[in-house]
Amino acid sequence: MRVNLLHPAGYAARPVSHGDNAFGDLGLESLCVAMAAGDTAILEAVRTVLAAPVTDPEVIRYRQAVLADCRANPGVVREFYRIASEATDIKRWRVGPAHRPNGKLLLALQSLTELVTMLRRVRAVRDRGGHIFRAPGFTGLMATLADGLDDSYLDSIDKHLAAMDFEYGVHLSAGLGPGNRISDIVLHEPIRRRRFGFDRRTGHTFRVIEEPDPEFDPVTQLRGRALTVIAEVVNDANNQVQGFFRDLRTELAFYLGCLNLAERFERAGLPLCLPTPHPAGSARLRGTGLRDVALCLSSDQPVVGNDIDAAGRSLIVVTGANSGGKSTFLRSLGAAQAMMQAGMFVVADSFEADVRDGVFTHFVTDEDRTMSHGKLVDELARMSEIVDRAGPNALLLCNESFSSTSERDAARIAGPLIEGLVAAGVRVVFVTHLYEFAHRRYEFAHPADLFLRAGHHTDGTRTFRVTPGPPEPTSHAADVFHRIFGRIPGQLLNPPQGRGETATHQCP
């Protein structure tokens, strides 16, 4: 039985992945931990789903419908998950080739009997609450459970399991193959004896002379071979049933992770929306009240939301004041794109974007402590890896790239690189203090470029909002210095009090 809660039946996913550093740079790892809420199965599931972005808008909408059903009926979904988890955790005994065939069969029957009990529990939950679901993913699963786990089928399984206790011996037939070897072993319906030991069988019978060592008894060998085949069949049934429960737990785990996150954000009063995915190549990007999910998880203060309208834009350059929210805005965009393409909600009032072949990040990093190479070499090496891996429809987020060299050299590197990436179809969001590069690009007035600027008040206080605006030639570092030290750079620590007096210290 197929679960099909993440993809429609028969869907063949195109393999796409995010960049190697995207999870860490965008705070997606902390997102996964928050979604798991201590459940390792949920943690593994959400990591897997987030790392494999969906590029088909129809599949994203398919998942969004399942998620909406989960949010409307969390109790039933959690009950399905509990049963699937218990079934997945049923212990399966492993035995070696020297183990006796009847022991192998006994161990296989033990776990299969428990799994059939779990199938009946799933069917009971389906009968009680299956009618409330509306999403195609859930209605298909409910129909599968109704058709595949009807009473007659489950009763027949119980009957076969009971028959394999072989209370009255094993009834089988076999033939002789080439070299007088046993072949064509067939297991027959067990023969139930009458009271007082009278057998219902009729016809001719014979008795085999017992050998002193059962190992050489031909009947014992025949029985052993038959029981080995039966044990293999039962083990295969175990694998299939437990595989169904494993898939059910994994796919439900992703949606339960979404429920955990939604409950946490709703308690914090944060907005959640199901984003609108658009086909690749449509160059759509618009959002209102967009927030950085990692900051929402780590901060106990209200998080400022940002608006963006970048429809038809391929390059977004973000400049402005230090500590003004540029990096936070960049992370909010990347996380929203990844969450949308996982089929999740986004922390925003509204969000829509075209699907991308993965999110790649090139953020400023610390110095190489091994001193094996310089920081610029490291930046160039990481960018080279991104260029090699990113497809023509990827999303690249750059945070202070090439800041380890002079502004002129950095502009010479960034200019042709970004030009080439944009020409290839990559959407680039470039947060930078490289005024020369940004100003030159702004004067070029390319219609597919959008320039945003982190805002601040006249007194230097940051608004943490990013709005359209031309690049500025200053990063407003003096504002930060004044806020921390209470004076502007260059101001004397001990200003002269009168003629002939000199200051003893000066701020560098």
N, C-alpha and C positions, 0 to 999 in steps of 0.2 A: 504494500500500500504506500502511495506517495502522499506526503504532507502538503507540499505546494502552498505554503504560506508566504514564502519569500519571492517565488516566481510562479507565473502561470504554468500549467502543465505543458510540457513540450518545449519550453523556452530554453534556448541555447545562449548562455551569457557570453558576451565578448570579454576576454580577460583584460582588465584595466586595473591599474594600481596607482596609489599616490607616491610621492617622492619619499625617499628614505627618512628624511628629517621632518616630514610634515606632522607626524603625530606629536613629536616633542615641541616643535616650534609653535603649533597652533593650540597646544593644550588639550589635544584629543585623548591623551593617555589619562589625564585627570578626569576627563569626561567619562571615559569607560569605567574608571574606578567608581565614580559617583553613580553611574547607571547600575553597576553590579550590586551595590549595597551589601557587599560581603559574600555574595554568591559567586563561586568560581566558575560555574557553568555559564552564568550570565556574562561574566567578565570575558570569557573566551569567545562567546557568541558575538558580543557587540564589537570586540576587536576585529573579528573576522569580517563581519558585515561592513563596518566602517572602512576597512582597508581595501575593500573591493567595490569601488563606486559603480553604480548602475548608469549606463549611458542611454537607456531607452526610457523616455518620459512615460510611456504606458506602464512599464513595470514599476516605476516610482509611484505612479498613481495607484497601482494595484496594491503596493505595500501601504500607502497612506490610507486606503480603504480598510485594510486589515487593522492598522493601528487605530483608526477611529472606532472600529468594532471593539477592540481591546479596551479602549478608554471608556466606552459605554457599558461594557460588561466585564469589569475586572475580576469579579468573583469567580465566574465560570472559567475564565482563562487561567487564573491561578490554580484552580482545581485540576484542570487538564495538565498543567505543568507539574503539580505535585505527583500525580499518578505517573507521568512520563519519567520523572526523576527517580521515583522508587523502582520503576521497571528497569530503567537503565542501570541502576546500581545493584540489581539482583546478581548475586555472586555466581559465576560460572566456574566450575571446577575443571582444571586441566589435568589430564592423566597421560602417562607415558604409553608407548606402544606395548610394553610388557604387561600392562594392566589387563585384568581379566575382562572379556567382552561383557559379561553380565554386570560388572561394576561400572563400566563405561556407560552402559545403557541406563542404569539406575541413576547415575549422576546427571545425565542429560535429561531424564524424565523429571527429575526434581526441579530443575530450573524452568523447564517448559510448563510444568503444572502451575508454578507461581506466575509465569507470564500470561497464561490463559486467564488466571484470576484478574490480572491487571486489564486484560482486554475487556472482560465483563464490566469492570469499573468504568473504563472509558466509555463503553456503550451506554452504561447507565447515566453518566453525566450528559452524554449526547442526547439521550431521550428526555432528560429533564430540561436542559437549557439550549439545545442545538437550534431551536426555532428562532431564537432572538437575534442571530447573526444575519447580517445583510451583505457583507463584503464577499465578492466572488471567491476569494481564497478560503474563507471560512465555510461558505455554503458548499463548496466543492468538497472540503474535508468532512463536513457533516454527512454529505451524501455517500462518501466513501465508507465512513464508519457504519452507516445504516445498511449499505449493500453488502459490505465485506464481513460484517460482524453480526449478522442476524442470528436469531436464537437457534435455528436448525444447524447453522454452521458451528456455533460454539458448542452445542450439545454433541455434535458428531465428534468434535475434537476431544471432549471429555470421555466419550465412549471409547475412542481409540486409545487414549492414555490409560484408561482403566483396563483395557484388554492387554496392554503390554506388561501387566504384572506377571502374566504367564503362570497363573495359579495352578493350572492343570497341565503344565508343560508347553512346549513349543510345537505347533503344528506347521510343518513345512514339507516341501517336496524339492527334489533336486535330481539332476541327471548326470550322466557321465560324458565328459568331453574328451578331446584328444588325449591320449596317454592315460585313459581311465581317471582323469582328474575330475573333481566335482565341479559342476557348472549348473547354470540355470536354477539358482536357488530361489524359491518362491515361498513367501510367508502366507499362510492361510488363516482364515478366521479361526480364533481359538475354539476348541471343542469344550463345551461345558458338560461335565459329567452329571449323570443322574444321582439321586440319593443312593446310598448303600454301595457306592462305587461302581454301579453298572454304567458302561460306556454306551453312548448313543451311536457309536460308529458301527458299521456293518462291513462285512467283506473280510478279506484275508489279512492276517497280521503275521509278523515274525518277530523273533527275539534275537538280539545280537549278543554273542558271547562276550561277557565283560573281560576287558584286558586288566591285568594287574595295575597298570599305570594309566590313569585317565588321559594323559597326554597323547597316547597312541590309540585311544579309542576312536574309531572312525565316526561314530555317532556324536561323540563329544566335539570332535573337530568340526563336523558339519554344523552342529548347534552353535559353536563359537563363531564360525564364519557368518552364519545368519544373524546372530546378535550384533556382530560388528557392523554389518550393513545397516541394521535397524538403528543402531546408535548414531551412525553417520547421518542418517535421514533426520533423526530427532535433533541432532546438533545443528543441521542446516535449518530446520524450523526455528530453533532457538535464535540463530543468527538473524533470520529474517524478521522475526517478531521483535527482538531486541533492537535491531536496526531501525525499525519503524519508530519505536519509542525514543531511540536516540535522536533521530531526525526531528521528531515532534518536540522533544525537550530543547534541542538547539534552536529551532526556529521560533518557538514560543519564548525562549530565553531572551532573544533580541527585543521582542515586543514588551516583555516584562521589564527589561532595562529601560525602555522608553517610558513605561508607566512610572517606574521609580523616579526618573528624572522629572517627569511632568508634575508628579505630586510635590517634589521638592521645590520646583520653580513656582508652582502655583501658591504654595505656602509663603514664598518670598514676594509674591505679588508681581512676578515678571511675566511679560506677555509671551505667548506661544502661538505660532501659526503654522499651518501646513503650507509650505511654499508651492509655487507654481513652476513646474519644470517645463522648459521649452526645448525643442530639438536642437541638436548640435548645429552650429553655424548660423544661428539666428541672431547672435550678438545681443542677447537680452540680459540686463542686470539692473534691477531696481529693488530698493528696500526702504522701509521706514521703521524707525525705532530699533535699528539693528544693534545688538549687544554682543560683546565678547563672552562666549559661554564659559571660558576658563576663569575670567574675572568674576563672573556671576557666581561661580562655585566657590571662589576663594575669598571674596570680599563680603563683609557684613554691612557695607555702605551701599546706597543706591548707585546703580551703574547707569551712566548716561548713554542713551541710544542715539544712533546717527542715521541720517537719511542719505540715500545715494540714488541717482538716476544716471546710469551709464549705458543706456540703450544705444547700440550702434557704435560703442567705443571699444577700442582694442588696447589702448594704453591709458592707464590712470596713474598720474604722477601726484604724489602727496608730499607737500612741503609744509613748513611752518615752525612754530615754536617748539623748543625742547619740552619734553614732558607734557605735551599738549594733546596726547591721545592718538598719535599717528600709528604707532605700533599696535595699540589696542584695536583701532579701526581695521588695520590690516588683518589681524587675527580673527576679528569678527567676520570679515568677508570669507576668509579661507575656511573657517569652521562651518559657516552657514552653507557654503558650497558642498563640503563633505557630508554634512548632515542631510542636506536635501537629497544628494545622490545615494544616500543609504536608505532613503524612504522615511526619514524622521521629520519631526517638526523642527522649527528654527526659533531661536530666542529673538523675536522681532514682532512688530505689529503686522508687517507684511514683507514678503520676499519672493522674488521671481528671478530666474536666471536660466540661461541655456546650459545644457549638460556639457561637461568637460571631460577630457580623457586624463583625469587625475589632477590633483593639486600638488604643486612643487613649491618648495620654499628655499630661499637663499637669504638667511638671516645672519647678522653679524655674530661672530663667535669669539670666545676667549683665545688668547695666544696659545700656540702649541707649546706645552710645557716641556716637551722633549727637546725643543730648540732644533728639530730636524729641518724645519723650513720656516719661512716667514709667513706673516699673516696674509699678505697679498697672494702669495703662492697658494696658500690654503683656499682662499676665496676663489681663485681662478680654477683650481682643481675641482672644487665643488660645483662651480658653474659648468665646467666641462662635462661632468657626470650628468647634470640636469639636461644639458643640450642633447647628450647622447640618448637619454631615456625618454624625454618628453616628446609626445606626439604633436602633430600640427594643430591639435585642438585642446591643448593643455591650458591650465591656469598656473601662472608663475607669480609668486609673491616675493618681492625683494625688500628687505628691511636694512637700510643703510649699507647696501652693497658697495664694495670698493672704497670704503671710507678709510682703509688702512694706507692709502697712498695720497699723493697731492691731489688737489681738486682738478687741476688741469689734466693730469694723467688719468684720473678716474673718469673724467668726461670723455677722454679719448677711448677708453675701454668700453664704457657704458653705451655711448652713442651708437656705434655700428652694431654692437651686440643686440641691443633692444630693437633697433631697426630691423635686423634680420629675423628676430623672433616674432615680432609683430607681423612682418611680411609673410611668415610661414603659417600664420593663423593662431599663434599663441596669444592669449590675453595676458598682459603684464600689468601688475600693480606695483609701482615703484615708489617706496618711501625713501626720501633722500634729503640730504643737506647740500647736495652738489648744485649750487645755484647756477654755475656756468652752464652745466648740462641742461638743467630745468628751464632756465631763461631762454637758451638758444632754441630748445624744442618748443617752448611756448610761442616765441616769435614766428616760428615756422607755421603755426596755426593749422596743423593737420586736422581735418574734420573728425578723425577717429580718436583724437586725444582728448582727455579730460583732466583738468588740473584742479586739485583740491588743496585746501590749506587748513591747518589746525588753527583754531581761533583763540584769541585772548582778549581780555578787556584792556582798557587804557592804562590801568594800574599794573598790568602784567599778569593778572590772575587768569589762569587757563579756563576756558569754557569746556574743554574736552569734546568739542564738536568740530567736525570736519565739514567744511562748506566749500563750494566752488570759489576759486580765486587764483590770481597769478602768483608765481613764485616770489618770495621775498628774499632779499640779499642777506638777511640775518636770521640766525636760529634763535635769537632772544635768549642767549645764554646768560646775559647780564641780568635778566629778570630772575632767573633761577638763583644766581649768585646773591642778588639783593634779598630774595626771599629767605635764603638760608642764613646769610651772614649779616644782614641788616644794613648793607652798604653796597655801593656799586664798585666794580673792579677798578683798582687804581686809587681809590680813596685812601687817604692817610689814616693809619690807625690812631696816631696821637697828633692831631693837627696842631700847628704852632699857636701858642697863646699870646705871643707878642713879638715885637721886633727883636731880631737877633736869636730867636729860638728856632730850633730845627726838630723835625720829627725823627724819632729813633727807629721806627718801623714803617714799612710801606707794603701794602698788599700787592702781590705780584700780578 
